Amino acid sequence: MAEAYIKGIGTYAPQRVMTNFDWEKLVDTTNEWIIQRTGIKERRIAAPEEVTSDLGAQAAKEAMEAAGVSSEDIDLLICATASPDTILPSTACWMQPKLGLEGKPAFDISAACSGFAYGLAIAEQFVRTGKYRNVLVVGAEMLSRMMDWKDRSICVLLADGAGAAVVSSEGGGGRILGSRLHADGTYAELLWLPAGGTKMPASHETVDKRLHYYIMKGNELFKIAVKSMADVTRELLEEVGLSEKDIDWIIPHQANIRILQSLAKRLRVSWDRVVVNIERYGNTSAASIPLAWDEALKDGRIKRGDRLLLVSFGGGLTWSAILVEW
């Protein structure tokens, strides 16, 4: 079976920066409270004329350039998002003509904050089996359009951004050593958007009750998130014959600084081996891992031969781990 490589990575963050002090003017909160509870100091918010597929397309173009491939070389487009342009068609299809990929297969996956890792794992299988040579995986989110700006428990967390990677059968970049995916729908209502689907069709009542925004039970999610990410990490390491000591960098979903700190302690990994940029980007769901990964590559932290653990947790509930040797 063929190897699968991460040949290039790209990201895009909207220009508008929204600080905690900006949120102080809108909801009952403080800069100190937000930092203490989440670790976030600022985040990016998309311009009114931008949509999710615009953000994704910008990140995808950068990833393709980094990989040295053109639209003709891409065989498949996968978009992970929890904030699609529309329910139908997929955001991948809206993104497709912006990348010159008309006629190529394209689809969305809905795995919330685990979406990018799910996308990499799917792409890995297409490449390993020889079906495709180059798969473009995009994690793009515009969570600012899907959150209640009056709910301080969630609005200060979420943000907009995009990241992308080219998964290829051709060497270069990082080699995917393995992947593990999990989901448990019995916890679906711990993090969900209730209205707008067949379960609760849109109506005046659902709008009045503000049911078209994300609802999150943060305290219940915390313990499940830490345990699930630690467990899936150990499963994957056992599968590939490695241990926590063999990991050079953990690149986790940037959910909350306290979750990341607890994960590092549970895995007995020193904090300086965890890539964290939540203070500047907030929680961008499917975009958070590539945003952190790309930053660590560009600033030189990640060296050739380093082993990288991409680990995530999100609505569904979903959780996942990908191991890459750079």
Secondary structure, DSSP 8 states (H G I E B T S, - for coil): ----EEEEEEEE--SEEEEHHHHHTTSS--HHHHHHHH--SEEEE--TT--HHHHHHHHHHHHHHHHT--GGG--EEEEE-SS-S-SSS-HHHHHGGGTT-TTS-EEEE--GGGHHHHHHHHHHHHHHTTS-SEEEEEEEEEGGGTS-TT-HHHHTTB-EEEEEEEEESS-SSEEEEEEEEEE-GGGGGGEE--SSSSSS---HHHHHTTTTS-EE-HHHHHHHHHHHHHHHHHHHHHHHT--GGG-SEEEE--S-HHHHHHHHHHHT--GGGB---HHHH-B-GGGHHHHHHHHHHHTT-S-TT-EEEEEEEETTTEEEEEEEE-
